[in-house]
């Protein structure tokens, strides 16, 4: 243990107790962010303890990275400085839950899987079917900003997040919003914390609107010879009265990805056979309702698919839906485990431009001799993964060239793109946060307001914020 680590650990032990502080280098490796390790890790159990930890860090010019299950620490840039890992997993209580009012208040460290079980007892749920579901915490899910297939119907977390409590970089406990669906507490400042990677505040408590669990559901799957026809099916559904719960398109290569060893290790429930095509583009849609509603959806979808040129059609139910949903929910970790240098771009375009965006991205990858797969959500969000077979300098340059072309093409389509996941040593060569943003000056101002001393995850966000 270094002298600096011992000193920091001693100060932290005074706040939370020595049994909740780690200074052993071997154990600290678990808290590394892009190969950067902290001098100490601390596990507070209350917002008051977090306030004291942050005040200590600010006074001594130490940098803090808040962590949960540590499944998404690879998102963003390496921290410019990293002294203290703030392990939030002891803050794992349900603070308040009113099933009748559909409102919930939880601490940031509660595992999403545990929370799902509690809500299921009242036939309710949060539409946060996000990657790494079996491990991730609610705070990490919100701070990382990852989305879910269920955003098609329910939107993203900002649409049902009612309020939040957090600690600023000056060690001030703050709150925004409330615990009820209708509140008039002013600006929704808490929504700035979504996807900010903890650079603006340390989330301690989150209030949500919950939703009734659907009574019954089905999944419709159709395959098409081209991406244009698959996107045409998406457009037909969007223009119809149907209200999908989920809607995704998969490139042909995803079939092999979902059938591989990596997929089985990450999500043991097997994908139903012959659902995702290995040679064609696959359109998938989940829907729910009573029996009459389900039959109407099936009839309408069959007609639309045939008119759009579908090759194969299938409807899934029961356990088949759960297995299929699980694999597409875990698309990102499966892709990351399927290549030694997986690099995943997230593209956001208008839904009507998805076919063009996907075709352009595919051309860029193939021009640089890179294998690729893609998953596109019906709302216009595309996860495009390039999967080099080697992790060397040549592959890095190929990925850099391809990603630059994709970022530029996405901007030309009126969208934006970033690279949430790539090898650590490639981050200096890739534009992780995408092209330069027009609102960067405003982002800097917000950082200075919430974290004037640069204590919280310095350097990890866009532009090195």
Secondary structure, DSSP 8 states (H G I E B T S, - for coil): --HHHHHHHHHHHHHH-GGGEE--HHHHGGG-BTTB--SEEE--SSHHHHHHHHHHHHHTT--EEEESS-SSTTSS---S---EEEE-TT---EEEEETTTTEEEEETTSBHHHHHHHHHTTTEE-S---TTTTT-BHHHHHHHT---TTHHHH--GGGTEEEEEEE-TTS-EEEEE-SSSS---SS-GGGGGTTSTTSS-EEEEEEEE-EE--S-EEEEEEEESSHHHHHHHHHHHHTSS---SEEEEE-TTHHHHHHSHHHHHH--S---TTSS-SSSEEEEEEEE--HHHHHHHHHHHHHHHHHTT-SEEEEE-THHHHHHHHHHHTHHHHHHTTSTT-EEEEEE--GGGHHHHHHHHHHHHHHTT--EEEEEETTSEEEEEE--S--SHHHHHHHHHHHHHHHHHHHHTT-EEEEEE--GGGTTTS-TT-S--TTHHHHHHHHHHH-TT--BSTT-SGGG-
